[in-house]
Amino acid sequence: MSTAIFEALADPVRRDLILDLAEHGPRTATEISKGYPISRQGLLKHLGKLERARLVSVRKKGRGKFYFLTPEPLSEIDIWIKKIEAVWDKRLNRLKDLLENDAWK
């Protein structure tokens, strides 16, 4: 799994951008920036970080550059989280069995 994905998701603005693109679809940086309290240049830096992590792709259409969500890398995180959940489910089930079987008395 790419550390670039985790680095990209570490920032709340970038997480918001991913949700924004998921909800509203592809748009230009100018269109996206209207919903954020940061400059267009600041937003472009965030979009660049998401692009390097392969979470966003850019396509030129006419004179504009449109930013698209590419959610496939997020499935890597989903798989990783499910592995962690499985480990904790086993641990919690063992603890539950111990408590229910009065092993602590």
BELLIN-V943204 format. One record per residue. N is the residue number from 0. PHI is phi in degrees with one decimal (none if undefined). PSI is psi in degrees with one decimal (* if undefined). Layout:
N,PHI,PSI
N,PHI,PSI
//
This chain:
0,none,142.2
1,-79.9,129.8
2,-68.1,-22.9
3,-60.1,-34.3
4,-65.1,-47.1
5,-65.2,-39.9
6,-62.8,-40.7
7,-66.2,-39.4
8,-81.1,-7.3
9,-68.0,-23.8
10,-96.6,129.7
11,-62.3,-31.6
12,-64.0,-42.7
13,-68.5,-36.4
14,-62.8,-41.6
15,-63.0,-39.5
16,-61.6,-40.2
17,-63.0,-45.8
18,-62.9,-41.4
19,-59.2,-48.6
20,-67.1,-34.1
21,-65.5,-40.3
22,-79.5,-38.6
23,-110.0,-6.1
24,79.8,-176.9
25,-63.5,139.9
26,-152.8,169.2
27,-80.5,164.1
28,-61.5,-36.8
29,-62.6,-44.4
30,-65.1,-42.6
31,-65.6,-41.5
32,-64.2,-19.9
33,-61.8,-24.7
34,-95.9,9.5
35,-128.3,144.5
36,-84.8,27.1
37,-121.7,164.2
38,-69.4,162.5
39,-60.9,-38.4
40,-65.3,-40.4
41,-62.6,-41.2
42,-65.0,-38.7
43,-62.4,-35.0
44,-64.0,-42.7
45,-65.0,-43.5
46,-63.5,-36.7
47,-62.2,-41.7
48,-64.0,-41.2
49,-66.2,-36.6
50,-66.3,-42.8
51,-64.3,-27.9
52,-86.1,3.0
53,66.4,21.1
54,-90.2,-16.7
55,-136.6,141.7
56,-121.2,157.0
57,-120.4,134.4
58,-131.1,134.0
59,-83.5,136.6
60,-139.2,107.3
61,66.2,-128.5
62,-90.3,-8.8
63,-97.4,155.1
64,-111.0,121.6
65,-103.9,137.2
66,-101.3,126.6
67,-116.6,141.6
68,-75.5,133.7
69,-119.3,91.0
70,-76.0,-7.1
71,-54.0,-43.4
72,-61.1,-24.7
73,-65.5,-24.7
74,-65.4,-29.0
75,-61.0,-41.3
76,-69.5,-39.0
77,-60.2,-44.0
78,-62.9,-43.7
79,-61.9,-44.8
80,-63.2,-40.7
81,-63.4,-35.7
82,-64.9,-43.1
83,-65.5,-42.2
84,-59.4,-40.7
85,-62.7,-41.8
86,-61.8,-47.3
87,-69.6,-34.1
88,-60.8,-42.8
89,-61.6,-46.0
90,-62.5,-45.0
91,-67.7,-36.4
92,-65.1,-39.8
93,-62.9,-43.0
94,-63.0,-43.3
95,-59.9,-45.1
96,-60.9,-42.6
97,-61.6,-44.8
98,-68.7,-39.3
99,-72.3,-27.3
100,-93.2,13.6
101,53.7,33.8
102,-67.8,-17.1
103,-90.1,-7.1
104,-88.6,*
//
